[in-house]
Amino acid sequence: MKNYLSTIEEIVPLYFPGEKWEIVPGPSGENNTTLFILANNEHYVLRIYETHQDEDKVNYEHAVLLALQDRPISFSIPVPMRTKDGQTIVKTQSGFLAGLFRFIDGMNPALVDLHQIDSFGKAAGQLSAELAEVRVNQLPVYKPYYDMDSTHPRCSLDQIKDFSLNPPEDFVELTRELLMIYKQLASFQSKVPFLTKLPHQLVHGDLNASNILSDEDGKISAILDFEFVTHDLRVMEVAVSISDFIDDEEDETIILKKITAFLKGYGSRIKLTEGEMQALPLLIQLRSLDVFIHFLGRYYDGVDSIDTVKKYIRKAAQRVSWILLHQDRFNKFCEK
């Protein structure tokens, strides 16, 4: 975590003017800095955005969260707090954007137990159902996943092609993985017209174990971090969620059992179309490719290290390889 003490001292009094507060220990996120604040004997989460400094993106996220407060959701979601001036966003003198949220108790689940994965699927399905009904008076800033040229401003498809086919010296050891990634990116472009015809709606866009909480019984009790909420393929939510179950060190049978448990839970609320199910293997690959591009852009921005980018290159190549190897069985599995 960076040293944000002066920034914090600038932000927190805007929410609690003239009141005592303190920073308490807690974990931070991978994209942004998360700090825990104790004020008036209540715990809050202060989020300092490092991915971007775009107020429209944060405004949209907060607008969706506030609209969801009125929906009948069985789990908790972040509640943006307002400053003394009634704003949910603070822009610091150094240019950072920040928001304060009520603390939500719980723990990040391991997502190993099939009952817990089923609970995750049910929560994701319920969120999809409610997001389909949400309307806000603002256009989303983030583009759909399949608009790969918009993943990161520093990473156009032409730049990714050059990086992948002619990797810099620091990345030469990953030449094989980068070639695999580029081939899939190039192949993916021909599938976009098919994807644009599938159902679209608001999606969370980043549903994974780090962005959900479970209670003592293992049930999913909260969904967090709506930073990337946007209008996208409905089934992309599913692809993002199940992509983390694919691990080449895990037995194929166990992976498919986990995916089955999630789809069963999700399917209790949302009935996917045949086209959406057919698109799942492609979209799982797309998720991994998108994450690689995202962190490569952060590396170019000086936010993330070479090691972080290498980790996501390997992960993207591993998941692409797994899908290609198991494509036929996976397609038959999804049809069933």
N, C-alpha and C positions, 0 to 999 in steps of 0.2 A: 504494500500500500504506500502511495506517495505521501509526502508530508503536506497535509492540507489544513494544518492547524489555523493559519490565518484566514483561510477560506471558510472554514467551519465557523470561526468566530464572527465572520461577516454574515453568514447565512442564518444560523440558528436564532439569533435575537430577532430576526424578522418574523419568526413564528411565535416566539415566546419573549416579547419585549419586557425588559425589567425583571425577568424571572430567572431563577437559578437552573442550570442544566449542566450535564456532564457527559463525556463520551464513555461508553462502556464497551468491553471486549465483545467481538463477534466476527463471523466470517465475512469475507468480501467476495464480490462477483468476479467473473472472468473478463467481462466487457467493460464494466464500470466499477467505480469505488463505492462500496457500501459501508456506512458507519452506523453505529447504534447509539442513540441518544436517550438519556434519562432526564425527563423534565416533569415536574408536578407529580412525581411518583408513577409516571407512565413511561413506557418504552416506545420509542419511535425509530424508524429506519430512515437515515439520510442517504440519498442517492446522488452522487456526483457523476454526471454523464461525461464519459471520456471517448465514446465512440464517435460523437459528433457535437456540434454546437448549433444545431438547427432547432430553433424554438418551435417551428411548425410540427416537427416530429414529436416533440414532447407534448405539445398542446393536443395533438391528435390522440396520443396514448392516454393522456389524462381525461380527455373527453369521453373516450370509450369506457374507461374505468368508472367514471361518474355515471354514465348511462347504465352500466351493468349493476350499479348499486340498487336500482329499482327492479331488477329481474329476480325471479325466484330461484336462486342458486343455492345448492345445498352445501357448498364449501366456501371458504373465505377467499377474497381477492384483495389486492392492495387498495387502500383508501387514501387518495391524495389529500394532504392537509393544506389549509389556506393560510397565507401570511396575514398580518394585521391589515393589509391592504386588499385582502380577498383574492390574492393570486395563488396558484398552485405551483408556479415555476419561479425560481430565483435565478437571475443572471448576475454572476459575480463580476467584480471589477477586472478580474483576470480573464473573463470571457467564458468561464465554465457555467453550465446550466446545472441546476440542482432541484430536487423535489424531496419533500418529507412525507412519510407514510406512517400510518399506525403499525406498530409491530404485530406480527402474526406468529403465534407460538407453534412449534412443530419441528420436525426434523426431515432432512432430505432422505427419501426412501432408497433402499438398495435396489428395488425392483428386481428381486430374485424370486420371491414367492409368487406363485401364479395367482393366488387370491388378491394379492396387492396389485399385481399388474392388471387384473380384471377391474379392480377399483379405479386404477388409473384410466383405463379405457372408458369406464362409465363417466368419470369426471370430465374427460376430454369430449365425450359425446354430448354431455349436458352443456358444456361450454360452447360447443359448435352450434347446438340448438338455440342457445340464447344469443350468441353473436349474430346469428342469422336474422334476428329481430331488432338488433340495435341500429339506430340511425343517429348520426351526428352531423352537425352543420359545418362540416369541413371535409375536404378531400384528403385521402391518405397520401403520405409522402413516399413511403416505401413501395416499390414496384413488386409485382408477383415474382416468385422464385424463378419462373421460367424466363423472365426478362434478364438474362445473364449479363448483358452489357451494363445493367444498372446496379449490380451487386455492390460495387465499390467504385468511387469516382477515379481512383488511380489504376483500376484494373479493367480495361476494356477487353473484349475478346481477342483483339489483335495483340494486345500487350501480354495476355495470358498465353497466346500461341507462341510468341517470341520467347517468353520465360520458360515455357515447357519444352520447346524444341531446342532452345539454346540456353540451358540453365547457367546462371552465374557460377563462378568457381565454388562459392560456398554451398551450392546445391547440386553439384555434379554427381555426388554420391546417390542422388535420387533420380537420376536420368530415366531409369526404367519406369519408376512410378509416375513421373511427370509425363512421359510419353503415353502411358495408359490413360491418365487423366485427360490429356489433350484429345486423344482419339474419342473418348466418350463425350467430351464437350462438343467436338465437331459433329459427331453422330446425333447428339441431342437436338441440334438446331432443326433438323428435318421433322422432329416430332412435335414442335411447338404448335403448328396449326391444329393438330389433334387435341392438344391440351387446352387450347383456348375455347374449345366447344364444351368442355366439362363444366359442371356446376361451380360457380364462384360465390364467395361471401366473405365476411370478415373472418380472419383466422388469427389466433395468437401468434403462430409462426415460429415458436421456439419451445415447444412442450418437451421437456426432458427432465430427468431426475433432479437436476440442479435448480429447476424452476417450479418444483412442486414440493409440498410438505405432507407428511403423514402424521396421524395421531398415535397414541400409545398402542392401539389395536392394529396399526398398519394400514388403516383406511386413509385414502387421500383426503386431506382436510383443507388444503389451500393450493391455489395456482397463483404463481407470482410472475413478475417481470414481463409486462406487456409491451416492452419497448418496441418490438418489431411487429406489432399488430397492424394488419393491412388487409386490403381486399385481394384475395388470392383464390386458388383452387381449394375447394372445401376439403378434398382428400389429401391436400398437402399437409394438413394438420396430422393426419394419420401417418403419412410417410415420415415426417419429422420424428414423431413419437416412437415408432418402431425401428427406426434406423439404428438406434443405440443398442438394440438387442443383437445386432449382427456383429459378431466377434469371431475372427477365424480361429481363435483358441478355444472356442466353445463348440460343443457337439451340435451338429446340425439339428438333431431331434429336439434338443433343449431350446435352440433358437426358435424353431417352428412352434413349440409349445408356448413360448412366451408371446410370440406374435398372435397365436390363436387366442390366448387369454385376453390380450388387449383388444383384438377385433371383436371378441364376444362381448366385452364390456361396452365398447364403443357402439357396436351394433344394437345394443339394447335401447339406444336413443336415436341413432342415425342409420338410415338404410342407404348404403352407398349404391350407386348405379354400376352396371356391368362395366362401363367404360372407365369409371373411377377405379374399380378393382384391377382392371387390366393395366392401368397406368402406375400402380403402386411400385413395381420393381424399378421402373424408370425414375420415379420421383424420389425413391430412397437414394439412388445414385445422385440425383440432382441436389438433394440436401447436403450430401458429403462434399460435392464439388463446390457448392455455394459457400460452405463453411471454410473450405480451403481458400477461396478467393477473398472472403471476408478478412481472414487473418493475414493473408499476404498483403492486403491493403493496409492493415494496421501496422504491419512490419515496415512498409514504405512510409507510413506516417510517423514512424519512430516510437510507436506505442508498444509493440510486441517484439520479442526476440527472434532470432533465427531458429532457435530450438523449438519455439512454439509453432512457427510455420512448418518446420520439418515434421513435427508431430501430426499436424493436420494433413500434410501431403501423404504421409504413410497411412493415416486413417482413411482418407478418401480413396486411395488406391486399393486398400484392403477390402473396403466395402464394395467398390466397383467390381473387383475381382470375384468376391463372394457371390454377388448377384449374377454375374456372367456365368459363373460355374454352376449355379443352382437355378438358373432362369426357368427352365422347363418345369422342374418340380415346384418352384415357387408359384408359377402361373397356375398350375393345376391345383395347388393348395389354395390359392386365393379364390379360384372358381368354386371350389368345394365349400 
